[in-house]
């Protein structure tokens, strides 16, 4: 993954206390653009929906922690 970036859908209509919706985009090694939406359920402490690449979800968790939207698990 190259040029990986994330952002938030804060006006999605979903309750912010229980869910985080975020978008992502990146370029593959073959220079193909990819993008999508990740849905993180706070109570379950996991991404819900279709399965995602482990590298993508680990980077997304790091982004959530760095942005202050998710507390680091000890």
Jmol script that loads the backbone (N, CA, C; Angstrom):
load data "model"
ATOM      1  N   UNK A   1       0.845  -1.177   0.000  1.00  0.00           N
ATOM      2  CA  UNK A   1       0.000   0.000   0.000  1.00  0.00           C
ATOM      3  C   UNK A   1       0.886   1.235   0.000  1.00  0.00           C
ATOM      4  N   UNK A   2       0.558   2.151  -0.872  1.00  0.00           N
ATOM      5  CA  UNK A   2       1.280   3.410  -0.942  1.00  0.00           C
ATOM      6  C   UNK A   2       0.282   4.560  -0.830  1.00  0.00           C
ATOM      7  N   UNK A   3       0.750   5.665  -0.292  1.00  0.00           N
ATOM      8  CA  UNK A   3      -0.084   6.872  -0.162  1.00  0.00           C
ATOM      9  C   UNK A   3      -1.383   6.598   0.588  1.00  0.00           C
ATOM     10  N   UNK A   4      -1.310   5.831   1.664  1.00  0.00           N
ATOM     11  CA  UNK A   4      -2.489   5.492   2.454  1.00  0.00           C
ATOM     12  C   UNK A   4      -2.968   6.720   3.227  1.00  0.00           C
ATOM     13  N   UNK A   5      -4.254   7.004   3.150  1.00  0.00           N
ATOM     14  CA  UNK A   5      -4.822   8.116   3.916  1.00  0.00           C
ATOM     15  C   UNK A   5      -6.189   7.733   4.451  1.00  0.00           C
ATOM     16  N   UNK A   6      -6.565   8.385   5.554  1.00  0.00           N
ATOM     17  CA  UNK A   6      -7.835   8.142   6.217  1.00  0.00           C
ATOM     18  C   UNK A   6      -8.531   9.465   6.497  1.00  0.00           C
ATOM     19  N   UNK A   7      -9.840   9.403   6.673  1.00  0.00           N
ATOM     20  CA  UNK A   7     -10.631  10.556   7.094  1.00  0.00           C
ATOM     21  C   UNK A   7     -11.896  10.058   7.763  1.00  0.00           C
ATOM     22  N   UNK A   8     -12.630  10.976   8.385  1.00  0.00           N
ATOM     23  CA  UNK A   8     -13.835  10.600   9.127  1.00  0.00           C
ATOM     24  C   UNK A   8     -15.108  11.035   8.417  1.00  0.00           C
ATOM     25  N   UNK A   9     -16.161  10.236   8.556  1.00  0.00           N
ATOM     26  CA  UNK A   9     -17.513  10.592   8.140  1.00  0.00           C
ATOM     27  C   UNK A   9     -18.276  10.990   9.396  1.00  0.00           C
ATOM     28  N   UNK A  10     -17.979  12.151   9.951  1.00  0.00           N
ATOM     29  CA  UNK A  10     -18.612  12.560  11.200  1.00  0.00           C
ATOM     30  C   UNK A  10     -20.079  12.935  11.039  1.00  0.00           C
ATOM     31  N   UNK A  11     -20.509  13.276   9.847  1.00  0.00           N
ATOM     32  CA  UNK A  11     -21.909  13.654   9.618  1.00  0.00           C
ATOM     33  C   UNK A  11     -22.681  12.528   8.946  1.00  0.00           C
ATOM     34  N   UNK A  12     -22.357  11.294   9.332  1.00  0.00           N
ATOM     35  CA  UNK A  12     -22.968  10.131   8.681  1.00  0.00           C
ATOM     36  C   UNK A  12     -24.363   9.811   9.195  1.00  0.00           C
ATOM     37  N   UNK A  13     -24.762  10.427  10.320  1.00  0.00           N
ATOM     38  CA  UNK A  13     -26.044  10.098  10.926  1.00  0.00           C
ATOM     39  C   UNK A  13     -25.941   8.986  11.948  1.00  0.00           C
ATOM     40  N   UNK A  14     -24.794   8.329  12.026  1.00  0.00           N
ATOM     41  CA  UNK A  14     -24.570   7.274  13.015  1.00  0.00           C
ATOM     42  C   UNK A  14     -24.208   7.917  14.353  1.00  0.00           C
ATOM     43  N   UNK A  15     -24.652   7.331  15.472  1.00  0.00           N
ATOM     44  CA  UNK A  15     -24.283   7.889  16.777  1.00  0.00           C
ATOM     45  C   UNK A  15     -22.776   7.799  17.013  1.00  0.00           C
ATOM     46  N   UNK A  16     -22.141   8.934  17.284  1.00  0.00           N
ATOM     47  CA  UNK A  16     -20.692   8.970  17.461  1.00  0.00           C
ATOM     48  C   UNK A  16     -20.242   8.270  18.733  1.00  0.00           C
ATOM     49  N   UNK A  17     -21.144   8.073  19.686  1.00  0.00           N
ATOM     50  CA  UNK A  17     -20.787   7.420  20.937  1.00  0.00           C
ATOM     51  C   UNK A  17     -20.540   5.925  20.756  1.00  0.00           C
ATOM     52  N   UNK A  18     -21.096   5.333  19.707  1.00  0.00           N
ATOM     53  CA  UNK A  18     -20.991   3.886  19.548  1.00  0.00           C
ATOM     54  C   UNK A  18     -20.257   3.443  18.282  1.00  0.00           C
ATOM     55  N   UNK A  19     -20.101   4.342  17.314  1.00  0.00           N
ATOM     56  CA  UNK A  19     -19.528   3.929  16.033  1.00  0.00           C
ATOM     57  C   UNK A  19     -18.626   5.011  15.460  1.00  0.00           C
ATOM     58  N   UNK A  20     -17.652   4.579  14.694  1.00  0.00           N
ATOM     59  CA  UNK A  20     -16.806   5.499  13.942  1.00  0.00           C
ATOM     60  C   UNK A  20     -16.837   5.033  12.494  1.00  0.00           C
ATOM     61  N   UNK A  21     -17.261   5.919  11.605  1.00  0.00           N
ATOM     62  CA  UNK A  21     -17.194   5.631  10.181  1.00  0.00           C
ATOM     63  C   UNK A  21     -16.044   6.443   9.607  1.00  0.00           C
ATOM     64  N   UNK A  22     -15.216   5.774   8.848  1.00  0.00           N
ATOM     65  CA  UNK A  22     -14.065   6.451   8.266  1.00  0.00           C
ATOM     66  C   UNK A  22     -13.836   5.947   6.851  1.00  0.00           C
ATOM     67  N   UNK A  23     -13.253   6.804   6.033  1.00  0.00           N
ATOM     68  CA  UNK A  23     -12.929   6.385   4.676  1.00  0.00           C
ATOM     69  C   UNK A  23     -11.413   6.215   4.562  1.00  0.00           C
ATOM     70  N   UNK A  24     -11.018   5.451   3.583  1.00  0.00           N
ATOM     71  CA  UNK A  24      -9.598   5.239   3.320  1.00  0.00           C
ATOM     72  C   UNK A  24      -9.355   5.281   1.827  1.00  0.00           C
ATOM     73  N   UNK A  25      -8.127   5.574   1.460  1.00  0.00           N
ATOM     74  CA  UNK A  25      -7.706   5.483   0.063  1.00  0.00           C
ATOM     75  C   UNK A  25      -6.219   5.153   0.045  1.00  0.00           C
ATOM     76  N   UNK A  26      -5.816   4.423  -0.960  1.00  0.00           N
ATOM     77  CA  UNK A  26      -4.409   4.072  -1.138  1.00  0.00           C
ATOM     78  C   UNK A  26      -4.178   3.657  -2.576  1.00  0.00           C
ATOM     79  N   UNK A  27      -2.918   3.474  -2.898  1.00  0.00           N
ATOM     80  CA  UNK A  27      -2.506   3.021  -4.215  1.00  0.00           C
ATOM     81  C   UNK A  27      -1.805   1.681  -4.041  1.00  0.00           C
ATOM     82  N   UNK A  28      -2.144   0.719  -4.872  1.00  0.00           N
ATOM     83  CA  UNK A  28      -1.499  -0.593  -4.794  1.00  0.00           C
ATOM     84  C   UNK A  28      -0.093  -0.510  -5.398  1.00  0.00           C
ATOM     85  N   UNK A  29       0.667  -1.572  -5.201  1.00  0.00           N
ATOM     86  CA  UNK A  29       2.015  -1.625  -5.788  1.00  0.00           C
ATOM     87  C   UNK A  29       1.947  -1.558  -7.314  1.00  0.00           C
ATOM     88  N   UNK A  30       0.800  -1.975  -7.878  1.00  0.00           N
ATOM     89  CA  UNK A  30       0.604  -1.917  -9.333  1.00  0.00           C
ATOM     90  C   UNK A  30       0.070  -0.557  -9.774  1.00  0.00           C
ATOM     91  N   UNK A  31       0.035   0.406  -8.817  1.00  0.00           N
ATOM     92  CA  UNK A  31      -0.431   1.781  -9.060  1.00  0.00           C
ATOM     93  C   UNK A  31      -1.921   1.867  -9.368  1.00  0.00           C
ATOM     94  N   UNK A  32      -2.711   0.968  -8.777  1.00  0.00           N
ATOM     95  CA  UNK A  32      -4.161   1.019  -8.904  1.00  0.00           C
ATOM     96  C   UNK A  32      -4.732   1.729  -7.677  1.00  0.00           C
ATOM     97  N   UNK A  33      -5.631   2.665  -7.895  1.00  0.00           N
ATOM     98  CA  UNK A  33      -6.247   3.403  -6.784  1.00  0.00           C
ATOM     99  C   UNK A  33      -7.330   2.546  -6.139  1.00  0.00           C
ATOM    100  N   UNK A  34      -7.343   2.533  -4.811  1.00  0.00           N
ATOM    101  CA  UNK A  34      -8.349   1.804  -4.038  1.00  0.00           C
ATOM    102  C   UNK A  34      -8.875   2.731  -2.950  1.00  0.00           C
ATOM    103  N   UNK A  35     -10.166   2.605  -2.658  1.00  0.00           N
ATOM    104  CA  UNK A  35     -10.763   3.396  -1.584  1.00  0.00           C
ATOM    105  C   UNK A  35     -11.987   2.663  -1.056  1.00  0.00           C
ATOM    106  N   UNK A  36     -12.437   3.076   0.129  1.00  0.00           N
ATOM    107  CA  UNK A  36     -13.604   2.446   0.723  1.00  0.00           C
ATOM    108  C   UNK A  36     -13.926   3.056   2.068  1.00  0.00           C
ATOM    109  N   UNK A  37     -14.829   2.399   2.777  1.00  0.00           N
ATOM    110  CA  UNK A  37     -15.290   2.870   4.076  1.00  0.00           C
ATOM    111  C   UNK A  37     -15.067   1.775   5.108  1.00  0.00           C
ATOM    112  N   UNK A  38     -14.576   2.166   6.279  1.00  0.00           N
ATOM    113  CA  UNK A  38     -14.424   1.261   7.411  1.00  0.00           C
ATOM    114  C   UNK A  38     -15.405   1.685   8.500  1.00  0.00           C
ATOM    115  N   UNK A  39     -16.014   0.725   9.159  1.00  0.00           N
ATOM    116  CA  UNK A  39     -17.002   0.953  10.207  1.00  0.00           C
ATOM    117  C   UNK A  39     -16.475   0.298  11.479  1.00  0.00           C
ATOM    118  N   UNK A  40     -16.106   1.120  12.472  1.00  0.00           N
ATOM    119  CA  UNK A  40     -15.567   0.611  13.727  1.00  0.00           C
ATOM    120  C   UNK A  40     -16.625   0.712  14.811  1.00  0.00           C
ATOM    121  N   UNK A  41     -16.931  -0.399  15.451  1.00  0.00           N
ATOM    122  CA  UNK A  41     -17.925  -0.448  16.523  1.00  0.00           C
ATOM    123  C   UNK A  41     -17.188  -0.332  17.847  1.00  0.00           C
ATOM    124  N   UNK A  42     -17.415   0.758  18.587  1.00  0.00           N
ATOM    125  CA  UNK A  42     -16.659   1.035  19.806  1.00  0.00           C
ATOM    126  C   UNK A  42     -16.896   0.003  20.905  1.00  0.00           C
ATOM    127  N   UNK A  43     -18.140  -0.395  21.148  1.00  0.00           N
ATOM    128  CA  UNK A  43     -18.430  -1.354  22.221  1.00  0.00           C
ATOM    129  C   UNK A  43     -17.786  -2.711  21.940  1.00  0.00           C
ATOM    130  N   UNK A  44     -17.790  -3.122  20.691  1.00  0.00           N
ATOM    131  CA  UNK A  44     -17.204  -4.407  20.315  1.00  0.00           C
ATOM    132  C   UNK A  44     -15.699  -4.319  20.060  1.00  0.00           C
ATOM    133  N   UNK A  45     -15.181  -3.088  19.964  1.00  0.00           N
ATOM    134  CA  UNK A  45     -13.756  -2.820  19.721  1.00  0.00           C
ATOM    135  C   UNK A  45     -13.241  -3.571  18.492  1.00  0.00           C
ATOM    136  N   UNK A  46     -14.014  -3.457  17.400  1.00  0.00           N
ATOM    137  CA  UNK A  46     -13.607  -4.129  16.158  1.00  0.00           C
ATOM    138  C   UNK A  46     -14.269  -3.466  14.965  1.00  0.00           C
ATOM    139  N   UNK A  47     -13.714  -3.728  13.795  1.00  0.00           N
ATOM    140  CA  UNK A  47     -14.338  -3.288  12.558  1.00  0.00           C
ATOM    141  C   UNK A  47     -15.446  -4.269  12.218  1.00  0.00           C
ATOM    142  N   UNK A  48     -16.581  -3.764  11.787  1.00  0.00           N
ATOM    143  CA  UNK A  48     -17.695  -4.624  11.397  1.00  0.00           C
ATOM    144  C   UNK A  48     -17.917  -4.509   9.899  1.00  0.00           C
ATOM    145  N   UNK A  49     -18.579  -5.494   9.339  1.00  0.00           N
ATOM    146  CA  UNK A  49     -18.828  -5.498   7.905  1.00  0.00           C
ATOM    147  C   UNK A  49     -17.921  -6.500   7.222  1.00  0.00           C
ATOM    148  N   UNK A  50     -17.663  -6.273   5.939  1.00  0.00           N
ATOM    149  CA  UNK A  50     -16.814  -7.199   5.187  1.00  0.00           C
ATOM    150  C   UNK A  50     -15.419  -7.291   5.806  1.00  0.00           C
ATOM    151  N   UNK A  51     -14.753  -8.378   5.582  1.00  0.00           N
ATOM    152  CA  UNK A  51     -13.384  -8.535   6.091  1.00  0.00           C
ATOM    153  C   UNK A  51     -12.446  -7.640   5.288  1.00  0.00           C
ATOM    154  N   UNK A  52     -11.485  -7.083   6.014  1.00  0.00           N
ATOM    155  CA  UNK A  52     -10.525  -6.194   5.387  1.00  0.00           C
ATOM    156  C   UNK A  52      -9.119  -6.737   5.568  1.00  0.00           C
ATOM    157  N   UNK A  53      -8.238  -6.250   4.770  1.00  0.00           N
ATOM    158  CA  UNK A  53      -6.827  -6.593   4.845  1.00  0.00           C
ATOM    159  C   UNK A  53      -6.266  -6.221   6.215  1.00  0.00           C
ATOM    160  N   UNK A  54      -5.479  -7.104   6.807  1.00  0.00           N
ATOM    161  CA  UNK A  54      -4.921  -6.874   8.138  1.00  0.00           C
ATOM    162  C   UNK A  54      -4.049  -5.618   8.182  1.00  0.00           C
ATOM    163  N   UNK A  55      -3.249  -5.409   7.156  1.00  0.00           N
ATOM    164  CA  UNK A  55      -2.391  -4.219   7.097  1.00  0.00           C
ATOM    165  C   UNK A  55      -3.240  -2.940   7.114  1.00  0.00           C
ATOM    166  N   UNK A  56      -4.359  -2.958   6.398  1.00  0.00           N
ATOM    167  CA  UNK A  56      -5.255  -1.800   6.358  1.00  0.00           C
ATOM    168  C   UNK A  56      -5.887  -1.552   7.723  1.00  0.00           C
ATOM    169  N   UNK A  57      -6.407  -2.584   8.370  1.00  0.00           N
ATOM    170  CA  UNK A  57      -7.074  -2.377   9.661  1.00  0.00           C
ATOM    171  C   UNK A  57      -6.078  -1.994  10.752  1.00  0.00           C
ATOM    172  N   UNK A  58      -4.860  -2.530  10.717  1.00  0.00           N
ATOM    173  CA  UNK A  58      -3.856  -2.121  11.697  1.00  0.00           C
ATOM    174  C   UNK A  58      -3.492  -0.647  11.519  1.00  0.00           C
ATOM    175  N   UNK A  59      -3.350  -0.206  10.284  1.00  0.00           N
ATOM    176  CA  UNK A  59      -3.057   1.206  10.018  1.00  0.00           C
ATOM    177  C   UNK A  59      -4.240   2.078  10.436  1.00  0.00           C
ATOM    178  N   UNK A  60      -5.466   1.591  10.219  1.00  0.00           N
ATOM    179  CA  UNK A  60      -6.657   2.343  10.612  1.00  0.00           C
ATOM    180  C   UNK A  60      -6.736   2.484  12.136  1.00  0.00           C
ATOM    181  N   UNK A  61      -6.426   1.425  12.865  1.00  0.00           N
ATOM    182  CA  UNK A  61      -6.423   1.504  14.329  1.00  0.00           C
ATOM    183  C   UNK A  61      -5.374   2.498  14.818  1.00  0.00           C
ATOM    184  N   UNK A  62      -4.201   2.499  14.209  1.00  0.00           N
ATOM    185  CA  UNK A  62      -3.161   3.457  14.573  1.00  0.00           C
ATOM    186  C   UNK A  62      -3.631   4.881  14.302  1.00  0.00           C
ATOM    187  N   UNK A  63      -4.318   5.099  13.184  1.00  0.00           N
ATOM    188  CA  UNK A  63      -4.857   6.416  12.855  1.00  0.00           C
ATOM    189  C   UNK A  63      -5.902   6.850  13.889  1.00  0.00           C
ATOM    190  N   UNK A  64      -6.785   5.923  14.289  1.00  0.00           N
ATOM    191  CA  UNK A  64      -7.810   6.248  15.289  1.00  0.00           C
ATOM    192  C   UNK A  64      -7.174   6.616  16.624  1.00  0.00           C
ATOM    193  N   UNK A  65      -6.156   5.902  17.025  1.00  0.00           N
ATOM    194  CA  UNK A  65      -5.459   6.198  18.284  1.00  0.00           C
ATOM    195  C   UNK A  65      -4.742   7.544  18.204  1.00  0.00           C
ATOM    196  N   UNK A  66      -4.047   7.780  17.097  1.00  0.00           N
ATOM    197  CA  UNK A  66      -3.306   9.038  16.932  1.00  0.00           C
ATOM    198  C   UNK A  66      -4.239  10.239  16.887  1.00  0.00           C
ATOM    199  N   UNK A  67      -5.424  10.061  16.328  1.00  0.00           N
ATOM    200  CA  UNK A  67      -6.389  11.167  16.207  1.00  0.00           C
ATOM    201  C   UNK A  67      -7.133  11.418  17.527  1.00  0.00           C
ATOM    202  N   UNK A  68      -6.960  10.503  18.503  1.00  0.00           N
ATOM    203  CA  UNK A  68      -7.630  10.661  19.786  1.00  0.00           C
ATOM    204  C   UNK A  68      -9.048  10.113  19.827  1.00  0.00           C
ATOM    205  N   UNK A  69      -9.480   9.465  18.771  1.00  0.00           N
ATOM    206  CA  UNK A  69     -10.831   8.919  18.720  1.00  0.00           C
ATOM    207  C   UNK A  69     -10.922   7.545  19.369  1.00  0.00           C
ATOM    208  N   UNK A  70      -9.782   6.927  19.654  1.00  0.00           N
ATOM    209  CA  UNK A  70      -9.749   5.591  20.213  1.00  0.00           C
ATOM    210  C   UNK A  70      -8.600   5.525  21.203  1.00  0.00           C
ATOM    211  N   UNK A  71      -8.866   5.002  22.382  1.00  0.00           N
ATOM    212  CA  UNK A  71      -7.818   4.874  23.385  1.00  0.00           C
ATOM    213  C   UNK A  71      -7.012   3.610  23.111  1.00  0.00           C
ATOM    214  N   UNK A  72      -5.706   3.696  23.300  1.00  0.00           N
ATOM    215  CA  UNK A  72      -4.812   2.550  23.088  1.00  0.00           C
ATOM    216  C   UNK A  72      -5.142   1.447  24.076  1.00  0.00           C
ATOM    217  N   UNK A  73      -5.244   0.203  23.578  1.00  0.00           N
ATOM    218  CA  UNK A  73      -5.505  -0.947  24.450  1.00  0.00           C
ATOM    219  C   UNK A  73      -4.216  -1.356  25.134  1.00  0.00           C
ATOM    220  N   UNK A  74      -4.298  -1.627  26.440  1.00  0.00           N
ATOM    221  CA  UNK A  74      -3.098  -2.055  27.177  1.00  0.00           C
ATOM    222  C   UNK A  74      -2.986  -3.562  27.173  1.00  0.00           C
TER     223      UNK A  74
END
end "model"
wireframe off; spacefill off
backbone 0.3
color backbone group
